[in-house]
Amino acid sequence: MSRFLLTASVPSTLLAVALIGAASAQTDFPARPVKIILPLPAGSAPDVLTRVVGEKLTSRWGQQVVVENRPGAGGAIAAQAVASAPPDGYTLLGAVGSIFQILPAQKEKIAIDVNRDFVQVGMIAAGNPMFIAVPPRLGITTFPQFVALAKSKPQEIMIGTNGTGSLPNFAGLALAKKGNIPVTIVPYAQGGTLAAISDIMGGRVHATIEAIAGLRGQLQSGDLKLIGVMSANRDPEYPEVPTIAEIVPGLTAIAFVSLAAPAGTPGDVVRRLNEALNQTLETTNIKQRFAELSMPIKIMTPEETKSFVENEEKLWWPMVRELDLK
C-alpha cells in the first residue's frame, strides 16, 4: 500500500511543480524582452505612439520592448505574425484600427479571423482623425480649391498615403469615390507617410492623408498646410481647418490604436499587460507627449477595448463593402 501511494504521488508532485512554475512565470511577467509588431512603416502616427509607450514600458519593466515594423497586405502580414506567435504575452500586435475596420471587409479569404485569433489587451489612443495636407507650392489654401484643381486636371493630382488597406489609404479612396473627385491615390507599402511626404517635397506627389502625429514636423516647418479634417466636427486644436464632411457629407475617418495579443494568452498575463499599459498612459510625461502629438489617450480595460473594437467593425464593415474599393 505504501509503495502504491509513493508511486502514485510522483506524478501529482510533478504536476504541482509544473503548476507552481507556470504561476511563477506569470507572476514574473515579463521575464524577457517583449515585441510589439506594427503593420505600418516607421514614422507613421501609430509607430510614433507605440514607440513612446514602448520606451516607457521598457523603463517600467526593466525588460526591452522592441517595436518591429512589418507593413504590407493591408496589415495582414503583421496580424498573421502575431496570431501565429506563442500566446504568452511576449509577442503583441500594435493593432491599428484598419486591421479591424477595413481588412476583414476587404479580404474575403484572409488567413485569420480578427475576432477569433486575437484578444484585446487595451487601448493606446482613439479618436484621432485623418487630415489632408498639401505643400504651399501647390498654390491652394482650401479644400474646395483642391477639388477644383483636381477636376481641372483629372487623375493628375496625386495623394500619397500609407500602404493599401490602411485607414489613410481607404480614406483617400473613399474621398475620391464619394466626393467624385478625380484624384489618383498612391499607396506606399514601403515608407508609408514618410515616403509620401518625401515625394511631396520632391514635387512628385501633391498631397497626403494622415493623423497629426505623422504630419507635425512638416506642419511646424511650413512644408505642409492642412486643408481638411476627416471628423464629424472641426478639431479643437485646428478650428480654422474645415471638415471634409462639410463638402462630402458623411465622410469621416477616425483612427485608433489598440494593443492585442494572440488568442489563448493567459488572462493573468493580459491583465498584467493592461495594467502596465494603463499606468504608463496615466504618467505625466506620456500625457504631455501625447498632447504634443494631438493624440487622445483612452484608458480602457480589455473588455472595454473589445467592445469598442466590435462597435467600430459594425460601423465600418458595411461602409467598406458598400464602397467596394479595389
PyMOL commands that set and color helices and strands:
alter all, ss='L'
color gray80, all
select helices_A, chain A and resi 2-27+45-61+73-83+98-101+103-106+136-138+143-152+167-178+192-201+212-214+216-221+244-246+267-281+284-292+302-323
alter helices_A, ss='H'
color red, helices_A
select strands_A, chain A and resi 34-38+65-69+91-96+118-129+131-134+158-162+184-188+207-210+225-229+254-262
alter strands_A, ss='S'
color yellow, strands_A
deselect
rebuild
show_as cartoon
